[in-house]
């Protein structure tokens, strides 16, 4: 349960150090002096316990036979029980031991048995506790009955769980404090068992004019005067001499609340300490505000103190989890996810297939003592082997591994291999470079036009806007706050806004749009919200109407869900200016829709509109502020490439209350599937049942109805009439149905928080990105989502399918850097932003190289310096590599080679060495050499040295034409010490030196480099 896992470093058979490390970065976060390592299983049982468990099961069979326990109706249970008894004889081999733990112990205990005789029990809502006990007991009994009816043996619930009466007996020995909303009787019995003793809370009499319920101060969003209860309550408290403290969770929120109350005539005293609680107050003293984490308020009548947390005023805010953010620049391939057989792109040679890392023994010297040594000396180096068309192979040494990136294209189709040494790759790069230049020019032209235009500058947010902000029921995530700040900044500037906000469904994009719409509409400018489907239009309409209900703003919807007559009324209201905000589909783009004073256009998923609609949008965009929302993630590198050209805000932080979806891979089993659906229905949720074959979907829906007869089941697939499909989806959102049996068409833009279970039939036939997107449709509310990947009951699935499903199950954590699928989605997002013309170029080059070339072209046109790729050649007789016994995982070695080859500062190399020591231990000689070679490379890069080589008798330094080395100094040195130094006409500096051992070489190289 610790936030950080433990790294144990062994010295022989003894533990050397214990360190906690961050699983995201793999770096140590601190030493640990003591760690409790729990056993893998809760209970370790031996053969003697197995005999007791077997006897327990046989005793249950005996009680069934003599009818002291009601026997099961299905005779198959007796056979199953006998088999279970035999299996329990060898418990160490039992995979489902957990289910039978009670059978191993005669004496069983509950948590109460471990308490001392002097204890206090705090019961929160005792009656609800009692109900929860009863409900869980009934569920267990039902599950047990179902198992027996299916012919499967299971231990009775009474073996595993004590009755409620046992808890009541234990509670009778304790001092009980019962906390409930109202006074309770001495017992709150439910059913026929003794209930729990419940003590009524102290019933303090409130003073006249003052409520003892702090919640009465809560704002009323649906009222014309939402703040009235709070304002009047605060005045009453201070008038009666109460000390009042408002507690806000953060300084920024405290300041905003103080500003809001000040606008209504109440000035708060800013007290950041707890002194307020201790010091007496004069009658009429101002209420104070402090920063703290209080969730519930209280009124102390005797002490004349009222403490009111912000959560009681505005409703409890749901806070973001304090997860450390992942590095956001990891979109560019670091090769840690590269596997044998994957396609790669070499910057100079094109697309090939990666065959793995190969260790080569290389002859390194041209001159050697052939009398004393028969064979040339060899050193070991690692190289990546890439296969090209016709079976040709290319070995890329690890110091040039930076030239390789994993191929990621916009489709699942495998790319064609290039011919090694052929002209096609260079021709393609040249053509795409010209395309990119044209594309970058277009972007710059659009950017210049926007800069030249003068838009409408909105005034900064006022007290009413702050009040609207406070009514948001969640605490904004950091990314969301940044996006809101960006959008408000755009609206306040005179330059017309054209911003894209990227973020997954449910990550808070709508709230960003709401804030922009509120600012625009409250300043008299109309807002149009354009969405691709009528379902989304309806969903946005409901959200906007609910959030804006208490403000003098008219929100209207315009879509096919309205009759022709209703549409006509809305169109008239838009033209007259009566409608402040209108939300609709492409119907909004019709010629009959004329706006009175359109100030803001919000477009949801622009890429899903047709060409004709996009042309109309382009016309609108030139005159109004435009905010585009997209749920398809885009690469962070695209964000970088567009820096200053297209304004993009990215919301990567998941909502605060969202839990990771629990993912299970199961063999097709009606019993398990029915149980999963029933569990969801019991907690009041809905279910997606994905069956991706239209021909058999109706039969599958009939089967689902048999499995859960109490559920209302409906079918949806892409071959349905569009209107019918939309109506079904609308009914499902409106909870007219419990289970939606559908193909993979589940609407990517919809946010249905009540759907928290998904069953994917034949999950082995889906692609990884598709599975990832499907799973993302559930778990959007506060309840945990459950995704069941169903594979055939019998037979094998392909190795690739097994790996896909295993990856999906493994990476179920939110923001877990789920590389393969996330990258696939980001490439689609890149295509959406860049347009279809550029998708072909991405397909040819792969996303990594494409992004690099696009960024270079944009920099070129902006007049910024583009770093020309300069890579020195290093030919030293040193074994410089990562041995397998030091770093066994090939993917990790690839990643480290790339990181070291791209290191561009001494600090970076020092940091990498420190991380290597931290994660893998003291580096052996080959790794130490690799690090030193990286340091040497830094010097060569700085002085622009083409090649550093050792021939066996000389160290040779070949200077580039634009070298930064002091050539005059080197010539003087050669003149002064001609036996040791020489400057050749081809810009090579030669230093005479013979190394007796490889260890002698590096100090000599350092000496030569010091003279540059």
Helices and strands as residue ranges (DSSP letters): E 5-11, E 14-21, E 28-31, H 47-65, H 76-88, G 91-93, G 97-104, G 111-114, E 120-124, H 126-149, H 157-160, H 164-171, E 175-179, E 187-188, E 196-197, G 214-217, H 228-239, E 243-248, H 251-262, E 269-270, H 275-278, E 288-291, E 298-300, E 305-309, H 310-314, E 343-346, E 350-363, E 378-387, G 389-391, E 393-397, G 398-403, E 404-406, H 424-452, H 463-470, H 478-492, E 498-503, H 509-522, E 526-530, H 534-547, E 555-558, H 564-576, E 581-584, G 586-589, E 598-604, G 606-608, H 611-621, E 625-630, H 636-641, E 647-651, E 662-667, H 670-682, E 686-690, G 694-696, H 697-707, E 713-716, H 722-733, E 739-742, E 755-760, G 763-765, H 768-775, E 786-791, H 799-810, H 819-834, H 836-845, H 847-861, E 873-875, H 890-901, H 906-920, H 925-943, E 945-950, E 954-959, H 967-976, E 981-983, E 988-992, H 998-1010
